[in-house]
Structures are given as C-alpha cells and as structure tokens.
C-alpha cells in the first residue's frame, strides 16, 4: 500500500510546473481531505460544489470593511482552494472523472472571483478615491470590469495553456490536458441534439480553446510542424526555453493573486487588488506571452537549404566534366572531347570503387590525382602520346585557380545568410571536411552529409532525407540547390522539396 508521501508525489504533475506553496502547503492538506472524504464515500463533484459555496461566501465577506469579516473571507477562500485541490486529487486516486466534474471544476474558480469582484465594487462604491474628494461610484465598476475581464481572465487562460503545453512536451499527451479547438468542436458536432448539457459544455470549451489558439499564432505554427515530424533536439530546446516561464504561469494563477487580495482587503485598500491585476500581473502576462511566442518563432524556421558541393559551390553551376574539358581546351591539350569524356568516366568509376582519395587529401591533391589518372588512362588506351603527361601541372593549376574564384564567390553568398539553416549533401570521396576547411567554409553548414561516409549516393533520395532530418524540417520547408538535374533536382522533388537547378545555361526554380 502506498504511503502518504508516495501518494503526494503522485499528485504532482511535474517539478517544472508545481508552485512552492502548493507543494508544501495546499497539496498536502488537500490530500488529507481527499483521503478522508474518499473513506467517507463522498464524490469529488460534491467537494467541487462545496468549494463554489465557500468561494462565494468568501466574496461576501470581502464586501465588509472590518478586518474580522475579511479574515473570515480569507479562511473561506483558503478552504475553497483546499477543496479545489482535493477534488482533483480524489478524481485521480479513485478514477471518478466525469463530464459534470470537468464543468464544475472549470466553473468554480470563475464563480469565486466573480463574487470577489462584485464584493470589491460594493465595498468601494461609497468609499472616497485615495487623494480625491469624491467616491469611487461607477469607477469601481469600470476598475473591476477591466481587471476581471480584460486582465484576470486572459491571464489565467494563457497561463494554464502554457502550463499544459509544457507538460505535453515534458510528459506527452497522457501527462497533460492540452486540448485543441478542432478536437473539441468535433466532439461537440458528434453529440446528439438531446445531449444538451454535454453540447453546451463542449461548445463553450471549444471556444475557450480557440481563444487560446488565436492568441498564440507562433506556437500554433511551431506545434503543427513539430507534431508532424518531432525531432528530439527541438523538443529539448523548447523545454529549455519554456521552463523559465513556468514561474510566471504559477504567479498568474491562484496563490499570488489570492495573497494580494488578502493583504489589500485586510489593510482596507481593496482597490489595490484590481490595480495589481491591471499593472503588475498584466506586465507579467505580456512578458510571458511575448517570450513564449518569440521562443516558438525561433524554433520555426520558415525555410532551410540543402546545398550540393561539387559543380555547385565550387564551379557555379558547371559540371566538373565540362570544367576540366574547358581547361584542356584552354591549354590546347591534344585530345578530342569524346576521348576526354571516356577517360573522365573511367577515372570517376575507379575513384568510386577504390579508396584512392585519402581522408586527409586537400582539394588540390584530389585534383592532382584525378588529372594524373585521366592522362594515364589516355596514354594507356593509346588515345594520346606519352608526352601528354607534361600538361598535368598546368591543368591542375588552371582548375585550382578556378575553384578558388568560384568558392570565394559562393562563400560570400552563404555569409549573407547567417541565420538560415543550411546542410551540405554531396557525392564525395571521404575528404569533404578537409576541402571545406581549405576554402573557408567552416561553420557555414549545420551538418555535412557525404556519400562516402554515409554509404548512400545521389540520386538515391535517402541521402537528401538525411539532410532534411538534419534540418529538423518538413520536406516542403526545404529548398535543394544543385547543378545536376538527375542527381539533385529530381530526387529532391520526389521527396517534396523545392529545388533550384543551378546551371550556367539554365538557372531557374523547378
């Protein structure tokens, strides 16, 4: 059988969302009552109804000006809060959760504070405004309306929403009560016309959810994206940013508000309480809302990019086969284009089959190897004389100078997009990190995905899926930039990505 301490721990939702006063005061007392009333066979709904009468009674006591009646009001409101804690604990312990209970639980706190605001209006009506010669009168009504409907209600609604959001990301759906307008509206529409009570509840609750969602557009966008493809890193980032805001959700719920009320009434300055709602509490609300929306905005990049390397960043949209052949032409190497292409294809197949390019090779060393193998192939196949070898250094120098110019231009463009998520996906030989460092691309990409290291080569779409996952985005949020229609553009479009075909002759979005 569970001990009292164990039962108490089970009643806590999480350390992140529990307030100190609730942990050490309200919840333990509530659990004592819960165990007692459960033994007596009292239903949780009866306790909720009792809390409503206690809360309304507290409001009645606060309209008096003497401290004794106000003290009675403090005691009654504390008892109402104990009952509110008790009914939830009993429902969880006994499984006695009902629709009526949900309605009463959500309605009870509203009735308490409605009675309290009415009491403040009555109390202030004939009292003089501090520092002035006239009484509050209708000003008390305006003060209470602004404080209650304009500040108190949205503050509590949003604080509760943010708490449930945090619990959802922390514990999952079962650990929170995060509901959506669409879900609750669907329940409402499926209910039979004769189920009047249920329809009224779900209609109002759906609208309540909609009001929360309308005030949090950045979160809605973030959550829709995260819900479809939830990367664990984003979940942790969200919790890290949301956790400091939980203290504000606690401050904007019952305890801080009640203590403020107690002090204001006992000191016979009840106007202080609604004024605190309008100023201090509202400032907390604005800060919490802006910070939470900013957090969600930062975790919802609107677009990410996957870049190819060879033929894209190092040549500006010209395939390396054409780039090398143009160097042959400039240097008047005595070989035809068909002979060169045969040599180029043969060498690329050889490099793909054999680990000739070492992991520590620079780009110049890679060029040196490729050109040497091409010339050797041409000579061995009798397509060129042995004197062809003399062109080796000149070809390498020419190509390396071109690569330096083009990569410098690409780097300048990428540096203009410092906050845009970028990933590099390339068919390469296992030394791409060395090459990127050689040309100054360090820090430009969130991740570098190289075919030789992941065991997948373009045009296999799975290598692009790795890039999409690295970005933590949906395919439709990603744009692939590459020079090859077959290797870059078509596989990207197959996955649902946008694609930009970088080509010296054709430069357009597909």
KAWO-V583084 format. One record per run of one state. SS is the DSSP state (a for helix, b for strand, c for the rest). FROM is the first residue (numbers start at 1). TO is the last residue. If there is no record, write none. Layout:
<<SS FROM TO> <SS FROM TO>>
This chain:
<<c 1 3> <a 4 11> <c 12 19> <a 20 39> <c 40 43> <a 44 62> <c 63 66> <a 67 94> <c 95 98> <a 99 125> <c 126 127> <b 128 128> <c 129 134> <b 135 135> <c 136 137> <a 138 171> <c 172 172> <a 173 175> <c 176 180> <a 181 190> <c 191 195> <a 196 214> <c 215 216> <a 217 228> <c 229 231> <a 232 243> <c 244 245> <a 246 251> <c 252 253> <a 254 266> <c 267 270> <a 271 298> <c 299 303> <b 304 307> <c 308 319> <a 320 330> <c 331 336> <a 337 353> <c 354 362> <a 363 380> <c 381 385> <a 386 414> <c 415 421> <b 422 426> <c 427 431> <a 432 438> <c 439 446> <b 447 450> <a 451 454> <c 455 460> <a 461 471> <c 472 474> <a 475 477> <b 478 482> <c 483 484> <a 485 495> <c 496 497> <b 498 501> <c 502 507> <b 508 509> <c 510 510>>
